[in-house]
Amino acid sequence: MKKMKHENELFKAALLAGVEYAEGRGVVEFEPTDSASEKLLYIYRLLVHDKVIQPLPEDQVAEKTLRHKLAIWYSKQLPANHPLLK
């Protein structure tokens, strides 16, 4: 797994977009006390369930790989000239 340029910033934006996606669907309401790890896992499972992203093999489901997967998902939604993609 090759680390992307600006991966941390992409992940942070992806987490916000994922929270908005999940709450917009009405399937969850995140609390301010929920950790980023809990949100990450829930959003990943929801995106897989909705067939938005391909699932990882269960033995590869770890926070590092999920962060990378969400960063890739979010980067594909950005316009080609977005600063985070340069």
C-alpha positions as CSV (number, residue, x, y, z in Angstrom):
1,M,0.0,0.0,0.0
2,K,1.6,3.2,-1.2
3,K,1.0,6.3,0.9
4,M,-0.8,9.0,-1.1
5,K,0.3,12.6,-1.1
6,H,-1.7,14.6,1.5
7,E,-3.2,11.3,2.7
8,N,-3.8,12.6,6.3
9,E,-5.7,15.7,5.0
10,L,-7.7,13.5,2.6
11,F,-8.6,11.1,5.4
12,K,-9.8,14.0,7.7
13,A,-12.0,15.3,4.8
14,A,-13.2,11.8,4.0
15,L,-14.2,11.2,7.6
16,L,-16.3,14.4,7.6
17,A,-17.8,13.4,4.3
18,G,-18.5,9.9,5.6
19,V,-20.2,11.2,8.7
20,E,-22.3,13.4,6.6
21,Y,-23.2,10.5,4.3
22,A,-24.1,8.2,7.1
23,E,-26.2,10.8,9.0
24,G,-27.8,11.9,5.7
25,R,-29.0,8.3,5.1
26,G,-30.5,8.4,8.6
27,V,-28.8,5.2,9.7
28,V,-26.7,6.6,12.5
29,E,-26.3,9.7,14.6
30,F,-22.7,10.1,15.8
31,E,-22.1,11.5,19.3
32,P,-19.3,14.0,20.0
33,T,-17.8,11.4,22.3
34,D,-17.4,8.8,19.5
35,S,-13.8,8.3,18.6
36,A,-12.5,8.7,15.1
37,S,-11.7,4.9,15.0
38,E,-15.3,4.1,15.8
39,K,-16.6,6.4,13.1
40,L,-14.0,5.1,10.6
41,L,-15.1,1.5,11.1
42,Y,-18.8,2.3,10.9
43,I,-18.4,4.4,7.8
44,Y,-16.2,1.8,6.1
45,R,-18.8,-1.0,6.8
46,L,-21.6,1.3,5.6
47,L,-19.9,2.1,2.3
48,V,-19.2,-1.6,1.8
49,H,-22.8,-2.4,2.6
50,D,-24.0,0.2,0.1
51,K,-21.5,-1.2,-2.5
52,V,-19.8,2.2,-2.8
53,I,-16.4,0.7,-2.1
54,Q,-14.9,-2.8,-2.4
55,P,-14.5,-4.7,0.9
56,L,-11.1,-5.6,2.1
57,P,-10.4,-9.2,3.2
58,E,-11.2,-9.4,6.9
59,D,-7.6,-10.1,7.9
60,Q,-6.6,-6.8,6.4
61,V,-9.2,-4.7,8.2
62,A,-7.1,-2.4,10.4
63,E,-7.2,1.3,11.1
64,K,-4.3,2.1,8.8
65,T,-5.8,0.3,5.8
66,L,-9.2,1.7,6.4
67,R,-7.8,5.3,6.6
68,H,-6.1,4.6,3.3
69,K,-9.3,3.2,1.8
70,L,-11.4,6.2,2.9
71,A,-8.8,8.6,1.6
72,I,-8.9,6.9,-1.8
73,W,-12.7,7.0,-1.8
74,Y,-12.8,10.7,-1.1
75,S,-10.0,11.6,-3.5
76,K,-12.1,10.0,-6.4
77,Q,-14.9,12.4,-5.6
78,L,-12.7,15.5,-5.9
79,P,-12.2,17.5,-9.1
80,A,-8.9,16.8,-10.9
81,N,-7.5,20.2,-10.1
82,H,-8.2,20.1,-6.3
83,P,-5.1,21.1,-4.2
84,L,-5.1,17.9,-2.2
85,L,-4.6,15.9,-5.4
86,K,-1.4,17.7,-6.4
